[in-house]
Each structure stands twice: as structure tokens, then as C-alpha cells.
């Protein structure tokens, strides 16, 4: 009887321990956060932002458990941004912590990551994942660039990539502007003038609220 009670006690303690471990186990949470970053170039402000993002996109089945737990515990999970870190906590425990990234801080050494990435935001401010719309946009931009193939590109002395690139954003009510600080004026370049005219038409066609992309800088 003594050994039986010890055995039951061990099973009980193990069960409690497993339950506690499972409660704080969110496999793939970091990958969901990074996916959000690359679709917005910023991080979710709260659990609702992340859940809306997860519900609006299709993720592999391996993420189902974590997404369900995020929904179930949304009232218990908090997001905070302190000292350049994003910290996600459940009750008194940290589920995930990461240093906050921005394209501007890593653009000079991580340019290839952003070169082929285009962010299009719909009328509700959500990142568009439609391949049809994105491919149409990329094809149109490619045609614009062809006109400048023989135009000398600005040189970049800060990276191992010869040609200078900038990240630009277009907001219909504000026009075309630099996403990060740089020493050029977009209005001085015919290429960017044509780009802005195209962005006005494309944004109107699909009711876009913002467009972000990386492009070479051609001489005026």
C-alpha cells in the first residue's frame, strides 16, 4: 500500500508538471511573430493584432495548436515593448521575447531580404497576400524599370551591393516618400515621378492605403 501511494503521488506530480508545461508551451510562436514582421515591417501591438493576422492567413497545420491557444487565452496574454524588446507574457511567465527589428536599422547589411518584397495594404490597413495582385504590381514596376535600364544608377558606398537602393512608401493622402532617412529627394528623379503616378492609379484600382517596396535609385 505504501508503494502504491508513492506511485500515485508520482503520477499526480508528473501530471501537474506536464499541465503547467503545456500551458506555457506555444510552439512556433516566434515564427508567427516574424511572419507578421515581414508582412508589416513592424510588430503586433497586442494579442488581437496577432490573432487577426493568424486568422487572415493560412499557416501550416503545425501552427494550429498555438493559434487555438492564442485565441483561448487572449485575455490572459499581454504584449509589451520595453528597451527595444517585444515581450509576450502569459500570467507571470514570458512566452516569447525578441529584439525589435526595423528595415531601417538592418537595410545596409540585409538588403537582399527586402529586395523582392512588396507590401500592399488594403482599405482596412491589412497586408494583402493575394499573389495575383502582387504579381501584377511587380510586373508593372518591372516595365517601368525597363525604361531606365540604360540610365546610370546611383552608387552605394555603404554596402557590398554596387547600386544604391532605397525603401519607399506610398500613401494616397501623402504621396511618395522615403521609408527610411536618406540623402536624396525623390522629386528630383524622373523615375520616382513616374513611379508615383503609377502608384496613384494602382492604389485607386485596388483601394490600397499604403504600398512599401525597395528599388534602385536611377540618376535623374
N, C-alpha and C positions, 0 to 999 in steps of 0.2 A: 504493500500500500504506500509506503514511504517513497519508493522509487517511482511509482505511478504518479504521485502528486508532483514530484520533481519534474517528470516528463511533461505533465500538463502545464506546469509553470513555464517550462522552456518554450513550449508551443505557443503559449499566450504572449510571452515577451517577444518572441520572434514575429508573431502576427502584428503586434502593436508597432514594432520597429519597421516592418515592411509597409504597414499602412502609412506611417509617418514619412517614410522614404518616398512612397508613391505619391503622397500628397504634394510633395515639393519637386517631383520629377516631371519636367516639361521638355522631353526630347525634341531637338530641332528648333527650339525657341529662338536661339541665336541666328539660325538660318532664316527664319521668318523676319526677324528684325533687319537683317542685312538685305533681304529681298525688298523690304519696304524702302530701305535707304536708296537702293538703286532704281526704284521706281519714282522716288520723290526728291532725291538728293537732300533729304532731311530725315529726322526720326519721328516716330509717332509720339504725340504729346501725352497720350493716355491709353488705357486699355481699349476704350471704344474705337479709337483710331485704328488700332491694330486689328480688332475683330472685324470692323467694316472692311478693311483691306483683305483679310483672310477670306471673308465671305464673298468678296467680289472677284476673287481669283481662284484658279484651280491649282491645288497643290497635290503632290503625290500622296497616296493613301497612308504612307508612313507618318504624315503630319496630323492625321485625323484625331488621334488621341489628345494631342496637345491643343489643337484648336477647340475641341469639345471642352477641355478643362478650362481653357481661357474663357469660354462662354459661361461655363458653370460658376466659375469663381470671380467673375468680372467685378463684383462688388468688394472683393477682398484684395484685389491686386492693385498696386499703386505704381505709378511711374514718377520718377524724379530725375532732374538733370542738375547735377552738382559738380562743380570743379571739372567741367568738361567731360563728365561721365554720365551715361544713361544707366540708371539703376532701377530694376524691376523687382518689386518685393511682394511676397505673399505673407500676410500677417507680419511676423518678425524675422522672416528669412528672405535672403536675396535669391531670386530665381535666376537672374541674369544681370551682368554688368559689363559694359563695354565703353571704350573711349569714343566720344563723339567725333565723327568724321565730317568733313566738308570737301566738296570738289576743289574749292579754292586753296585749301591747305595742302592738298596732295596732287594738284594738277600738274605741277612741274615734273614730278617723278613717276606719276601713274597715268600719264596721258593716254596710253593705248586702251585703258579700261573705258575711257569716256568717248573715244573717237567715233565709234559706230553706234553710240547710244543716243536715242532721241526720246525726249519726254513730251508727251502731248496730254493736256488736261482738259476734260470735258466741261460742260457748263456748270456742273456741280463741284468742280475742283478735283475730281478723281483722275488718277493717272489712267490713260487709255492703253489697253493691252491688245487691241484689235490689230492683227498682222496686216489686214487689208489696208487700213488707214495709214499705218506706219510705213508699209512698203510703198504706198502711193506717195507719201511725203518724201521718202528717201529718193524715189525715182525722180521726182520733180526737182529736188535740190541738186541731184546729180546733173540734170540737164542745165541748171543754172551755172554750176561749176564748170561745165564744159566750155562755156563762153570765155572762161578766164584761164583755160589751160596754158595758154601761151603768155599769160600775164605773169610777170615775175612776182614770186611770193615774198612776203616779209620773212626775214631770217630770225631764227630764235637762238639766242646765245646762252639760254638758261638750261636747255635740255639736250639730250643726245639726238632728238629728232630735229632735223635741219629746219624745216619750215615752222614758222610761228603759228600757233593755234590759239584761239580764244573760245571760251564758252559764252554763248549769247542767250538771252531770253527775250521772248516777245509776249507782251500783254496788250491786248487790243486797246485798252484805255490809256496805255502809257507809251506804246510803241516799242521799238527795238532798243535794247540796251545790253551792256556787258553784265554777265552773271557775276564775275569777279573783277576786282580792280585791275586796270591795266593802263598803259601809257598811250593808248590810241583813242581817236574819236571816230566812231562808226560812221558818222555823217560825212566824213572826208573820203570815204571809199565807195566807188560806184557799185561794187559787188554787194555791199551791205545795203545800199539804197534799193537795189533790185530785190535783194532778199526780203526786205521789209515789205515791199509792195506785194510780193508773193504771199508772205505770211498773213497779210491782211485778208487776202482773198481766201486762203486755205482755212484760216480760223473762222471766217464768216460761214464758209461752206459746212463745217462740222461743229459749229458753235463752241469753239475752243476758248478757254480762258487764259491759257498760257502754253508756250512752247519753249523748250530748252534744248539746245544742241551745241556740239563742238564743231568748229570749222576752221580751215586755214585762213590766214589773212593775206589777201592779194593787194598788191600795190594799187594805188589809185590810178 
